[in-house]
Amino acid sequence: MDGRTTPQRRLSSRVIAAAVVSALAVVGLATVALRPDPGESADLATIDAVDPTTTTTTRPTPVPTTIPAPPNLLVTTGGATTPVSGYDYCWTPAGAAQGMCADSFGQQIPVPITVEGPTLTLQWATNSELGAGVRNEGERCGRPLLVEKIGPGQWELTVPPEAGEYDVYLTGSAPEGRVQFALALTTTVNGPSPRPHAHVSWGAVDDPLSLSFDLIGSAPVTEAAVTIRSMDDIVTTLSIPLAVPPEDPCGRTQGWTMIDEPSTLGRRPLVIEVEILDGTQRYGLTDTWSVDPMDWVDFDGFMDPLD
């Protein structure tokens, strides 16, 4: 959903259909009826006469083969739980020799959910992550929706700031694969005040440190302050100009800068802090990134208000 104009390695957060790549084949066993050796003592009456030039092939009854689909997403609101199956996925169950992919080709039917409070509860695979985006009818671009983990395999989703009807798309990622879910969400109360959302990415040496923001204020944000702190207490501060690229259909505020000598940042892990002034409020997002220097920086989240 980011619509970036700078080089990057991140996959778009919009819903992307997965290709159908799975097929099941049943392999038959061939048996050949042979004429007995005349020297052997065989009861010819018990052997069917066959043409020695003919091979007879038989196939056993196929044994049904099934590959379990990914688990349903369980949506709980008002004491009622609704199972929601994935519409696009590639999934290989733990210990299985093969997996399965499914593709709705954009024909998914969102499951209707009505919520009368500010949040609803989600439950999915235990060792997994869950993200959400929301889009109003007729909107070209969606925007992130707050989903917070509250326990193993459990999340709390915060409804949009204004009551109404929304298409909500969720992406679940687990060791077994990746799954897309769709909800037709009707909310009867307003959610909490929105917060800006930031995405930070930085790949190889010749890639820029890129920023993208979903903002909430009406005034443009023209600058982001980035502070990088290393394990050996080296502090690097960057001021990154921001703007809305005219060719970006989603109108997101973006910026980037080159880091010519990454080695000067110090030893990993790196603590990366991003700050902006949106309207009259300052917001920040902090993440600690990987000990492995081969891992690309790539994180996003809702920004917290700063004093």
PyMOL commands that set and color helices and strands:
alter all, ss='L'
color gray80, all
select helices_A, chain A and resi 44-46+262-265
alter helices_A, ss='H'
color red, helices_A
select strands_A, chain A and resi 73-77+80-84+88-91+100-102+111-115+119-123+129-135+143-145+147-151+154-158+164-174+177-187+197-202+209-214+223-229+235-241+253-257+270-278+281-289+297-302+304-305
alter strands_A, ss='S'
color yellow, strands_A
deselect
rebuild
show_as cartoon
